[in-house]
Amino acid sequence: MTVDLMTSGTELIEGKTGREPEEFLKRMGMVFEEALLSEKLFPSGSQRAEISVSFIGSGEMRQLNMQHRMIDMPTDILSFPLWEEDSVFAPPPGWESLPLGDIVICPEKVLENAGENGKSFVEELVLVMSHGLLHLIGYDHCDSDSERRMWIRQEGMTARFFGEEGAENGTE
């Protein structure tokens, strides 16, 4: 399983991740690959996942959040899964390359949330990107059990990004 990240707006994270955006996104793609392999959700024959990742300003994020969630303020991340049916990841069989959907991130809100959460920008960015991927494959946080599973999984992905020894692999 390989993951292709199609990105736009990477200039908005330039100089904020401790590495070049391309290097950061390559590492994030590897974390996504590990997560997707461990989930075992893909139909046989699917060898590649495609994910669109866009970094946008707070004004544009506010508009998207209003349009899709009826909330008139910017948020840190929005995910738009392609293969969700009744809150279940249901991709079609027979696709070698499977597009998963779009992740849209507002670096300004990520930075703001990082400060509120006592994290660095890159720690918060990895967390929200992990959160976004999980939404694309059917995770949600609509009740305490699903929220707990999602939080465990995204924390494990964050630990993997930073190479922490003994990092939670997302299994329970």
N, C-alpha and C positions, 0 to 999 in steps of 0.2 A: 504494500500500500504506500503510495506516495501522495503528497498533498501539494497542490499548486495553489499558491496564494497570488491572486491578481489584485494588485494594490494601486491605490491612487491617494494623493495628498500626503505622501511620505515626508514632504518638506515640513509638515507641521510637527513631526517628531524628531527632526534633524537636531542633533546635539543634546537630546534629552534622555537617550537610552544608554549612554555610556559606550555606544558603538554605532557604526554606520547603520542607517535604517535597513539596508539590504541584509546586513549581517544579523541584525536583531530579528528581522522577519524570517530569515533562513532558520535560525534557532527556534523560533516560534513554530514554524512549519514542522520541524522535527518533533516537537512536543505534541503537536496536533496529530502527526502520524502515529506516534506511540499510543495516544489516547484512542484514536479510531481503531487501531489494531486490537487493543485490549477490549473494546466494546463488542467486537464481533457482530456488528449490525449490518454489514454490507452484504448484498447479494453476491453469490459466487460469480466470478468473472469480473467484478469491479476491482480494478487495480489502482485507480487514481481517484482522488477527491479534488474538486475545484472549489475554492472559496474566494469570494470577492471581499476584500477588506478596504474600506475607504475611511480616511481620516478627514474630518470636516470641521469647520468653525462652529462656534456656539450659535450663531444666527441660523445657519442652515439646519443644525441639529434641533433647534427649537421648532422650526417649521416642520421637520419630519416627525418630531414627537407629538406635535399638535395634530398633524394629519393622520397618524397611525394609532395614537393612544389618547388623543383628546386632552393632552397635558401641555399647557402653554408655558413651557420652560425647557431649556436644554437638559439633556441627560448624558451620561457618560457613554452609553452604548445602546444600540438597537440591533436586533438580529431579525433577519427575514428568512426563515427556513423554506426550502422548496418542497420538501417531502414529508410534511406533517399532516396526518389525518387523525382527527379526534385526539390530539396531543400525543400521537405515537409516530415515531420515525418510520416511514413506509416508502423506501425508495423503490423504483421500478427495477425489475430484474433485467439482466442482459446488457447493461451499459458498462463498457470498460472504464470510461471516464465519467464520473458522476458529479455533477455540480450540486453543492449542498445548499448554497444560498449566499446571502450578503450579511456582512458584519460592518456596521457603521459606528465609528468611534469619534468622540469629541475630545481631543487632547486637553483642551482648556478645563473641561469638567473632570477629566482623569487627574490632572494636576491638583485641582481643588479638592477632590475626594482623597487624594494621596495625603495632603496636608491634614485633613480631618481625621484620617485613619492612622496617622503616624507612620506612613510608608513613603518610600521614594516614588518618584514618577514611574520608573521602570517596573517596580514591584506592583504598583496599581495597574499599570498597563497590561502586564502579563496576566494578572488576575481577571481583568475585564475581558481580555481576548479569550481566555479560557472559558469564561462564563458565556461569551458569545458562541463559541464552538459548541458548547453543550446544548445551548438552545437550538442550534441547527440540527442536532441529532436527537431531539425529543425530550431533553431534560427541561424541567420547569421548577418553579418554587411557589406553586399555588397552595400548598399545604405544608405543614411542618415536616412530614416524612420526606416528601419530594425535595423540599428545601434543604434538609439535612444531607440527603444523598448528593445533591448538586454542589453544596458547599464543600463536602468532603472531596469530591471529584476535582473541583476547580483548585482547591488548596493543594491537592496532589500534583496537578499539572504545573502549578506555580513552583512547587518544590522541585519538580523535574527540570524546569527551565533553569533554575539556579544551581542545579546539580547537587542538591542536598543529599547526603548519605542517608539511606534508609527511607527515602521519600515515599510517602503514601502513593500507591499505584492506582488508587481509585477503586479498588475492590473492597468489599466489606466482608 
